[in-house]
Amino acid sequence: MQSVDAIALTGGVVAGFLGALLGIGGGVFLVPLLQGFLGLTFGEARGISLVGVLGTSASAALGDPRKRLLNPRLAIFLLLFSVTGASIGAMYTTAFDERVYELLFGGSMAVVALLMLARRNVRNVLPPETRDVGVLGGRIHDDDSGMDVAYRVRRLPVATGVSFLAGALASLVGIGGGVVIVPALNTLCGVPIRVAAATGVLMIGVTAIPGVAAAWHDGYLGDFHLAALTSLGALAGFQVGLYVSPRFQVKWLKVGMACLLTAVSIQYLFLR
């Protein structure tokens, strides 16, 4: 039992760490860990993972507001679509065979990995003297250049559609949705990766709620002990990630995320 607890706690720490670096809830790591190492069903791993996502998102409130990375206007607007998608997805968490959800999980990770690699060298920043950043744009301090920069949100309809899809996937496969929202905001909508990550980590907590409720209703959250340990680990791991995040260049954050997603997609598409 102690080894099981240690795995759940460690998994939560890694999930929180990834959340701080990449704006993801950690479900992309937690679901394979819980299913592969603890022998849980996909439904059980999905439910516990979503509780860990709540812990990752809650710990974002302890971040330093002076860095101005979070874009609350953009987050609140996109939550209208991600929560709608999550609510609809929660109605179909037991509609298909478990292998269908595994393939959906792996396929989604493969698509996002390709998207990240295709634009790994693209920086979505504008000169600091830029006046018109739009209603949802903003200004941040860029750790890579050491300067204040501006950014503008582009292709807003794409962002809303991706947010809806991310919400549905959150309920169906146990990710918080950040693993879809963050790359889309960065590669398709002109949002810097660190802003996309900070905004995504706020969104994932709210987006995960319908999925958590569905997991409870369907009986997949019977082991509250593991869920609590996972969430506690996520709280701690997020703070470590916040501390080391400025030391990572944006390019390598993208490459690292793509490698992680590729490994997970191969596991679920071909090795199960």
BELNORQUI-V102576 format. One record per residue. N is the residue number from 1. RES is the residue in one letter. D_FIRST is the distance of its C-alpha to the first C-alpha in Angstrom with 1 decimal. Layout:
# BELNORQUI-V102576
n:N res:RES d_first:D_FIRST
n:N res:RES d_first:D_FIRST
This chain:
# BELNORQUI-V102576
n:1 res:M d_first:0.0
n:2 res:Q d_first:3.8
n:3 res:S d_first:5.5
n:4 res:V d_first:5.1
n:5 res:D d_first:6.3
n:6 res:A d_first:8.6
n:7 res:I d_first:10.0
n:8 res:A d_first:10.7
n:9 res:L d_first:12.3
n:10 res:T d_first:14.2
n:11 res:G d_first:15.3
n:12 res:G d_first:16.7
n:13 res:V d_first:18.5
n:14 res:V d_first:20.1
n:15 res:A d_first:21.1
n:16 res:G d_first:22.7
n:17 res:F d_first:24.4
n:18 res:L d_first:25.9
n:19 res:G d_first:27.0
n:20 res:A d_first:29.1
n:21 res:L d_first:30.6
n:22 res:L d_first:31.3
n:23 res:G d_first:31.1
n:24 res:I d_first:28.4
n:25 res:G d_first:25.5
n:26 res:G d_first:23.1
n:27 res:G d_first:22.5
n:28 res:V d_first:24.1
n:29 res:F d_first:21.2
n:30 res:L d_first:18.3
n:31 res:V d_first:19.2
n:32 res:P d_first:19.3
n:33 res:L d_first:16.1
n:34 res:L d_first:14.1
n:35 res:Q d_first:16.1
n:36 res:G d_first:16.3
n:37 res:F d_first:13.0
n:38 res:L d_first:10.6
n:39 res:G d_first:13.3
n:40 res:L d_first:14.2
n:41 res:T d_first:17.9
n:42 res:F d_first:20.4
n:43 res:G d_first:20.9
n:44 res:E d_first:17.4
n:45 res:A d_first:17.1
n:46 res:R d_first:20.6
n:47 res:G d_first:19.8
n:48 res:I d_first:16.8
n:49 res:S d_first:19.0
n:50 res:L d_first:21.9
n:51 res:V d_first:20.1
n:52 res:G d_first:19.4
n:53 res:V d_first:23.1
n:54 res:L d_first:24.1
n:55 res:G d_first:22.4
n:56 res:T d_first:24.3
n:57 res:S d_first:27.5
n:58 res:A d_first:27.3
n:59 res:S d_first:26.9
n:60 res:A d_first:30.2
n:61 res:A d_first:32.0
n:62 res:L d_first:31.4
n:63 res:G d_first:33.4
n:64 res:D d_first:36.9
n:65 res:P d_first:39.4
n:66 res:R d_first:42.3
n:67 res:K d_first:41.4
n:68 res:R d_first:42.4
n:69 res:L d_first:40.1
n:70 res:L d_first:39.0
n:71 res:N d_first:41.7
n:72 res:P d_first:41.2
n:73 res:R d_first:44.2
n:74 res:L d_first:43.0
n:75 res:A d_first:39.4
n:76 res:I d_first:40.8
n:77 res:F d_first:43.2
n:78 res:L d_first:40.7
n:79 res:L d_first:38.2
n:80 res:L d_first:40.8
n:81 res:F d_first:40.3
n:82 res:S d_first:36.6
n:83 res:V d_first:35.7
n:84 res:T d_first:38.2
n:85 res:G d_first:36.6
n:86 res:A d_first:33.1
n:87 res:S d_first:34.4
n:88 res:I d_first:36.1
n:89 res:G d_first:33.1
n:90 res:A d_first:30.9
n:91 res:M d_first:33.3
n:92 res:Y d_first:32.5
n:93 res:T d_first:28.7
n:94 res:T d_first:28.8
n:95 res:A d_first:32.3
n:96 res:F d_first:31.6
n:97 res:D d_first:29.6
n:98 res:E d_first:26.3
n:99 res:R d_first:28.0
n:100 res:V d_first:30.6
n:101 res:Y d_first:28.2
n:102 res:E d_first:26.8
n:103 res:L d_first:30.4
n:104 res:L d_first:31.3
n:105 res:F d_first:28.4
n:106 res:G d_first:29.5
n:107 res:G d_first:33.1
n:108 res:S d_first:32.9
n:109 res:M d_first:31.2
n:110 res:A d_first:34.0
n:111 res:V d_first:36.8
n:112 res:V d_first:35.5
n:113 res:A d_first:35.1
n:114 res:L d_first:38.7
n:115 res:L d_first:39.9
n:116 res:M d_first:38.4
n:117 res:L d_first:39.8
n:118 res:A d_first:43.2
n:119 res:R d_first:43.8
n:120 res:R d_first:41.8
n:121 res:N d_first:45.0
n:122 res:V d_first:46.3
n:123 res:R d_first:46.3
n:124 res:N d_first:46.9
n:125 res:V d_first:48.8
n:126 res:L d_first:52.3
n:127 res:P d_first:54.7
n:128 res:P d_first:54.2
n:129 res:E d_first:57.8
n:130 res:T d_first:56.9
n:131 res:R d_first:58.0
n:132 res:D d_first:57.0
n:133 res:V d_first:53.3
n:134 res:G d_first:53.4
n:135 res:V d_first:51.8
n:136 res:L d_first:48.2
n:137 res:G d_first:48.7
n:138 res:G d_first:48.3
n:139 res:R d_first:48.4
n:140 res:I d_first:45.7
n:141 res:H d_first:45.6
n:142 res:D d_first:44.8
n:143 res:D d_first:42.7
n:144 res:D d_first:43.9
n:145 res:S d_first:47.6
n:146 res:G d_first:47.4
n:147 res:M d_first:49.7
n:148 res:D d_first:49.7
n:149 res:V d_first:49.9
n:150 res:A d_first:50.4
n:151 res:Y d_first:49.0
n:152 res:R d_first:50.0
n:153 res:V d_first:48.0
n:154 res:R d_first:49.6
n:155 res:R d_first:49.2
n:156 res:L d_first:47.8
n:157 res:P d_first:48.0
n:158 res:V d_first:45.6
n:159 res:A d_first:43.2
n:160 res:T d_first:43.3
n:161 res:G d_first:42.8
n:162 res:V d_first:39.8
n:163 res:S d_first:38.2
n:164 res:F d_first:38.6
n:165 res:L d_first:37.1
n:166 res:A d_first:34.2
n:167 res:G d_first:33.5
n:168 res:A d_first:33.5
n:169 res:L d_first:31.1
n:170 res:A d_first:28.8
n:171 res:S d_first:28.4
n:172 res:L d_first:28.6
n:173 res:V d_first:26.2
n:174 res:G d_first:24.0
n:175 res:I d_first:25.7
n:176 res:G d_first:27.3
n:177 res:G d_first:30.7
n:178 res:G d_first:31.3
n:179 res:V d_first:30.9
n:180 res:V d_first:34.0
n:181 res:I d_first:35.8
n:182 res:V d_first:35.7
n:183 res:P d_first:37.2
n:184 res:A d_first:39.8
n:185 res:L d_first:41.0
n:186 res:N d_first:41.3
n:187 res:T d_first:42.9
n:188 res:L d_first:44.9
n:189 res:C d_first:45.7
n:190 res:G d_first:46.6
n:191 res:V d_first:43.8
n:192 res:P d_first:42.7
n:193 res:I d_first:39.1
n:194 res:R d_first:38.0
n:195 res:V d_first:39.6
n:196 res:A d_first:38.1
n:197 res:A d_first:34.6
n:198 res:A d_first:35.0
n:199 res:T d_first:36.6
n:200 res:G d_first:34.0
n:201 res:V d_first:31.0
n:202 res:L d_first:32.8
n:203 res:M d_first:33.5
n:204 res:I d_first:30.0
n:205 res:G d_first:28.6
n:206 res:V d_first:31.4
n:207 res:T d_first:31.4
n:208 res:A d_first:27.7
n:209 res:I d_first:28.3
n:210 res:P d_first:29.8
n:211 res:G d_first:27.0
n:212 res:V d_first:24.4
n:213 res:A d_first:26.6
n:214 res:A d_first:26.9
n:215 res:A d_first:23.2
n:216 res:W d_first:22.9
n:217 res:H d_first:25.9
n:218 res:D d_first:24.8
n:219 res:G d_first:21.4
n:220 res:Y d_first:19.3
n:221 res:L d_first:17.8
n:222 res:G d_first:16.0
n:223 res:D d_first:12.6
n:224 res:F d_first:14.1
n:225 res:H d_first:11.0
n:226 res:L d_first:10.5
n:227 res:A d_first:14.3
n:228 res:A d_first:14.8
n:229 res:L d_first:12.7
n:230 res:T d_first:14.7
n:231 res:S d_first:17.8
n:232 res:L d_first:17.4
n:233 res:G d_first:17.0
n:234 res:A d_first:20.0
n:235 res:L d_first:22.0
n:236 res:A d_first:21.6
n:237 res:G d_first:22.1
n:238 res:F d_first:25.3
n:239 res:Q d_first:27.0
n:240 res:V d_first:26.5
n:241 res:G d_first:28.0
n:242 res:L d_first:30.9
n:243 res:Y d_first:31.7
n:244 res:V d_first:32.0
n:245 res:S d_first:33.4
n:246 res:P d_first:37.1
n:247 res:R d_first:36.7
n:248 res:F d_first:36.1
n:249 res:Q d_first:39.3
n:250 res:V d_first:39.3
n:251 res:K d_first:40.1
n:252 res:W d_first:37.0
n:253 res:L d_first:34.8
n:254 res:K d_first:36.3
n:255 res:V d_first:35.9
n:256 res:G d_first:32.3
n:257 res:M d_first:31.5
n:258 res:A d_first:33.5
n:259 res:C d_first:31.7
n:260 res:L d_first:28.2
n:261 res:L d_first:29.6
n:262 res:T d_first:31.3
n:263 res:A d_first:28.2
n:264 res:V d_first:26.3
n:265 res:S d_first:29.4
n:266 res:I d_first:29.8
n:267 res:Q d_first:26.3
n:268 res:Y d_first:26.8
n:269 res:L d_first:30.5
n:270 res:F d_first:30.7
n:271 res:L d_first:27.5
n:272 res:R d_first:25.7
